[in-house]
Amino acid sequence: MVRSCEQEIPAWVCVGTLLLFIHSVTVSGAALKHDVALDSGATVLNHTMNLVHRMETLLALGNGSDVTLRVETINTDEVKVIQAHSLVLTLQSDVFEELLLSRNTSSVVLRETPDCAAIFEKFVRYLYCGDISLRLDQAISLHKLASKYHVWGLQEGLTQYMTQHLSSDSPTGHVVGWYNYALQIGDITLRDSCLQYLSWNLSSVLQSREWGFISEDLLLSLLQRSDLILQSELELYEALEGWINQNQPVRMTVESALRAVRYGMIHPQHLFRLQKHSPLMVKYYESIRDLLYLAFQFHSASPIQLAKYFDVNCSIFTPRNYLSSAWGSPWIINNPTRDDRSFSFQTQLGPSGHDSSKRVTWNALFSPRWLPLSARSTYTELGAMQPTRTEGGRPRIIVTPATSSPDFAGVSFQKTVIVMTKQQGKVVVKHVYNFHQSTEEAGDFLLDADLQRRASEYLIDSSLYLHIVIKPLYHTLLVARK
């Protein structure tokens, strides 16, 4: 006769039986699966959810509890009391195991910060049931608890959760907070994911409340990067002015931030306006006067002449990934697995005012299945590219200038292809591919993408959303400077 755990068998026996079962499945899972695979006529009965429900009920009712967790909130009088089972806690955490072995009473006192104490019951429930529901604002607190009590599976899952929810909407933003936390605990994966998200989606970040909460160190780190994706350098300066007005940092920080702005990438008419109407620039003009003077020289002189006297490879003359029309163009490819597509667009020859009126026409070719190096494109009399296609190839993109010109002397072009995706209902940057003038294509373009799936993470509504950016780079000439 089968007896009910709740009615006749002592609760501690039920806990032991259930936990031993869980432990045996965890340790010997591979062997169990192997046995099932050998017996082709076997049927698997899965009552996992019933087991989880029993464990949840056990925690809620406290049946057979042999340990009391007193969770004290630091700097307050608040105390939470949780009736728990030492077998469950020790199986899940070696920290709990050590605490329980060294206790003198049936109680264990745990002191937690207010944010961790608030969700401690949720954390304990995970130890019993193996699942957890959480909000964006609870991720750090749960991660702290998972790290403190060595619940490594939960810690890894939370890191993955945060990495996958960077684009989620929240009232005040969360990416900056997650970045600071990752920096504090040394989580390199999470830190780099947050930094990449902020860099690749900077335009939207600048318009959000989160921008005002960026720390000084993070701000200065972002300003040094050339891979920032935003509309223009002017947009960055105006956002920087707003951040400084809100945070009122010390003078040294302001000067460092202002000197990281790439004034050579701002058109002279906007620079004149800033000199006259920007209170920030008026106040700190002497700190950046040399950079503004260099920027005006850059815009007024021929880059070839400028290169004889100045190092034009420095950051002030290096574009970031600007999305404005002067630097490239968006390209939406519907049904990208269907056939080859070509596209033409124009950019200005260079960021210098001397070259801003000169245009370069670019031809872009996308092919879902193409082997490029041995199958170079050819041109018809109309100038259209005719690729050689082959079944079994993979997606390729080629970007080439339609013509050559003597004006190209001293200028090389970095080509950047930005792939957009939709996450949590928001369009964000999925990947960035860079290749240079000497290369016609990005060799690893969409290498891991499955464009055949309508729900592919590289597609938005079955279409491939690209933005091609051309970054002209001037080169210092090997001429003795006077």
N, C-alpha and C positions, 0 to 999 in steps of 0.2 A: 504494500500500500504506500502510495506517494504522499508524503506529508508536506504541508505548507510551511515555508520558512517563517512567515509571520506568526503562525499559530502555535507550532509545536517545537520547532528546533530553535535553540537559543540563538540570539542575534549574532553573537560573536562567531558561532560556527558558520552561519550563513556568510558573514563577511569573509572568513577564512576560505571557505569553499569558492566563493565568487572571485576573490583576489588570486587564489592559486590557479583558478581556471584562466583568468586574464594573463597571469604571469606565464603559464605554460603555453598559451597561444602566442604571446609575444616572443618567447625564447625559441619555441619550436615551430613557429609559423611556417618556415620553409619546408620542414619535414612533413607537416600536416598537408600542405598543398601538394607536395610530391606524392604522398600516399593517395590522395584523391585522384591525382593525374594518372596513377598506375591502374586504378580501378575504374575502368571506363563505364561501368554500370552503376557507380555510386551516385547518390543524391545528397547534396549538401543542404542541411537544415540550418538556417541562420536565424537565431533568436537574439542577436546582438542588442537590438533595441529594447527587448524585454530586460536584458541584463542591465543596460544603462538606466532604465526606469527604476529598477530595484535599487541600484546604487544611489540614485537621486533621492528616492524615498527614504533610504537609510540615513542619508545626510540630513534630510529635512526633519525627520522624526527623532533622530538621535538614538535609535534603538541600539543597544549594546555598546554605547560609547564608552571608551576607556580613557579618554583624554579630553580635557577642556582647554580650548585655545582662547586666551584673553588678549584681545587685540587692542592695545592702548594707542590712542592718537597722540603723537608728540605735541607738547605745548598746550594740550587741552585736557579736560577731565573725561572725555568721551572714551567709553570702553565697550567693545563688542565681544560677546561670549558665543563661541561656536563649539557645539558638542561634536567631536570627531572620533575617528578610529585610528589608532596608531599603526595598524597594519597597512592601511591605505596610504597614510602619510609617508611611512618609511619606504614603501615600494616606489613611490613617485619622487622622493627627494632625499638625498643623502644628508642634507642639512637638517631636515626634520628628524631623520634617524639619529643624528648626533644629539640634537636637542632632547629627544625623548629618552635616550639612554642616560643622559646626565641629569635628568629631573629628579627631584626628591618628593614631589607631590603629583597628584593627578592633573594639575594645571600647568600650562606652559604660557608664560607671558611674552608677548611679541609687541615690540614698539615700532610703529610705522608712521610715516609722514601722512598728513591729512588726505592727500590724493590716493595713496596706496591703501590706507585704512578704509576709505570709502568703497573700494571695490574688492576688499579682501574676501568677502563671501563668494563673489564671482570666481575669484582665483581658486578657492578651496573646492568649489563645485567642479572646476575643470579637473582637479586631482581625482575626483570620484567618477566623473562621466566622460572625460576626454574630449568635450566640446565646449565652446564658449561663444557667447554673443558679445560684441563690443562696438563702441562708437569710436570715431576718430580721436576724440579727446580723452579716451581711456587707454589708448595704445601704449603710451610711455609708462603710465603707472603699472600696467600689467607686465610690461617688459622689465621694469625694475624688480617686481616681485619674482618673475620667472628667473631672472639673473641671480637675485639674492638667495633663492631657495634651490638653485641648480635644477630647475625644471627645463631641461635643454630643448625638448621638443616644442614646448610652448614658446620659448624664447625664439627659436628659429622660425616658427610659424608667424610670430608677431613681426619679426623683421621682414619676412616675405609679404605680410599684409601691408605694412607701411610702404614698402617698395612699390606695391601694386596699386596703392590708393593715394599717390602723390597728387593726382589731378582731381580728387574728390573735392566737392564744395564744402566749406566750413565757414562759419560766421566771421572769424578773425584770421583764418588761415592756419595751417598746421605744418607746412613743409619746413619753414624756418625753425620752428620748435623742434621738429624731428632732427633737423641737421645739427642744431646745438646739442641735443641729447646724444646723437651718434658721435659727435666730436668728443663729448665728455667721457663716454664709456669706451671709446676706441673702436666702435663698430665701423670699419672702413667701408664695407659694402653699402650700408645704409647712408653713410656720409656722402659717398661718391654719387649714389643715386639721387639724393636730395640736391646736391650741387649741380649735377647734370640737368635735372629738371628745371631748376631755377635759371640756369644758363640758356637752355634751349627754349624756354617759354617766358623769356624775360619781359616781353611786351605786355603780356597779360598779368604778370607779377607786378609790374610797375603801376598798373591800374587798380590793384587790389589793396585791401587794408594791410595785407601781410608785409608789403614793402616797408611800411613805417616801423615794423618790428625787427627788421634785419639788424644784426649786430654790427659794430664797427669793423671787426675783423672780417666778417663775411662780406660786407660791402666792399672793402678794399680788395678782397680776394676776387670778387666778381669783376671789379673795374679793370683788373689786370688781364682779363681773358679776351682773346680774339675770337672765340667761338660763340660769343653771345649772339642770340637771335632776337632782333628787335627792329623797329621801323627805321630808326636813324640815330645818329649820335646826338642830335638835338633833343630827341625824346629822352635819352639817357641823362643829358645835362639837366633838363627841366625836372625829371624825377629826382635827381640828386639834390637839387635845390629844395624840393619839397621835403625830402628826408632830413636834410640839415635843419630846416626850419622847425620840424617836428621834434627832433632829438637833441638839438643844441649841443653837439659834441665840442670837445676842446679844439682850440685853434689848429693844433698840429694835425688832428684827424681831418679837419676841413681842408687844409692845404694839401694833404696827401691825396684826398679824394679828388679835389679839383685838378691836381696835376696828373691824375690818371685819365682824365677826359681827353679824347683824341680830337683836339680842336681842328686839326687839318682835315678832318672828315665833315666839318660843318661849313656850309656855304658862307662866303664873306658877308653877304647881306644879313644873315642871321647872327653872325659874330658881331657886326656893328650894332644890331638891335640889342643883343645881350649886354654889350658894353654900356649902352645907354639906359636900359630899362631893367636889368637884372640887379636887384639889391645885393645879391650874393657876390656877383662879379665886381660890382662897384666897391664893395667892402674889401674884397681880397684881390683886387686888381694887381697890386704890386707883387703878390705871391706867384702870379701866373703870367705876368707881363711878357716874360721871355718866350713862353709857349705861344701866346697870342701873336707876338711879333713874327715868330717862325711860321705860324699858320698863314699869316697874311703874305709872307714871302713865298710860301709854298703855292698859294693860289694865284699869285701875280706873275711869277717867273716860269719859264719853261722848265719842266722837270729835268731835262737833260742838263740845262745850265745849273739848276739847283744841286744836282747830283755831283757836280764838280767841287762843291764847297761844303756840302752837308751830308751827313749820313742819313739817307732816305729809307734805310731799313729799320729805323727805330719805330716804336709803337705809334707815335703821333701821326705817322704816314701810313699806318697799316689798317685797312678796313676791318670791321667786324662783319657778321652775317646780317647785312641790312636787307629788309624786306621791301623797301620802297622801290618804285618802278625803275629808277635810274640804275639799280644794281641787279635787276633780274626780273623774273616773272613767275607767277603761279602756273601750274599745268595740271589740269584734271583729266585723267585718262579713264574713260568709261569702258567697262568690260575689258580689262587689261590683258586677259589671256586670249583674246580673239585674234588680233593681228598686229602688225607693226604700225607705229604712229610716228609722225614727224611734226616738228613745231619750230617756228622761228620767232625770235624776239630780239630786241635791241637793248644795249646798255651804253652808258657813257664810257669813253675810252679810259678815263682815270678820274680819281677824286680831285685832282688839281683843278682850280678854276680855269687854268690854261687849257685843259683838255675836256672840260665839262660839256662843251658844245659839240664835241666830236663823238660820233656814234659807231659802235661795233655791232654788226648783225651776227647773230649766232643761230646755228642749226642744231636742233636736238632731235635725236632718234631714240625711240623706245621700242624694243623688241622683246616679246615674251619668251622666245626660243631662238637664240642666236649664238654662234661661236664666233667671236670677233676677230682675234688676231690673224687667223688664216683666212678670214672671210671679210676683208675690208670693204667698206662701203664705196660705191662708185657714184659718179654724178651724171645725170642726164643733161641734155642741152638746156633744160629748164632749171637745172641746179638742184633737183630733188635727189635725195640720197636713196640708193637702191641697195639694200643689204642682201647678203646671202644668208638665207635661213636654213635651219636644219632641225629636224625633230630631235628631241632629247636635250636640246640646249636649255639654258636658263635665262632669266630676265637680264637684259643688258640696257644700258643707257649710254649714249655717246653725245658729247657736246663739242662742237667745233666752230671756229669762226668761218663765216661764209666767204670772206675775202681777206687778203693781207694788205698791209699798208706800211709805208715808211714810218708812220706815227707809232707803230708798235715797238720801235727801237727803244730799249731801256725799260720796257714794260713786260711783265709776265702776268698770267692770269691764273688764279686759283679758282677752280670750279667747285661749287658746293651744291649737292642735291639734298634737299630736306624732304623727308617723308612724313606726312601727317597721319594721325590716327584719331579715333574717338574713344575716350575712356571716361566712364561715369558720365556720359552725355556731353563731354567737353572735347573739343578738337585740340589736340596737343601734338608735339613733335615726337614721332616714334623713333626715327633714326636720322643720322646725318652722315653723308658720304662726301669725302673730299678727294679731289684729284687735281693735278696741276697741268700747266700748259703743255708739257712734254708728253702727257698722257691724254688720250681721247676719251677714256672711259674710266669709271670706278670699277675696279676688278672684283670687289666683293659686293656689288650692288644687289640687294634683295637676295643674298645668298641663302638665307634660311627662311625666306618667305614662301608660304604656300598660297599663291594667288588663285588657285583652283577653288578653294573653299570660299563660299560667299561670306562666311563669317570670319574670314581671315583678319587677324589683328592689324594687318597692313592695309586694309581696305576700309573705306567709309561708304556705306550703301553700295557695295560692289564696285566702287571706283577707287582708283589710285590717285591720291592727292599729293602732288609734288610742288616744290618751289625751288627753282634753280637760281642760284646766286653766283654772280661773277665778281671776284675780288681782284682788281688790278693792283699789282705790286710794282713799285718803282725800284730800280737797282742803282746802287752807287757805282759810278764809273771809275775806272782805274786811272785817274788823272791826279797829278800832284796838286794839292790844294794850295791856294795862295794866301 
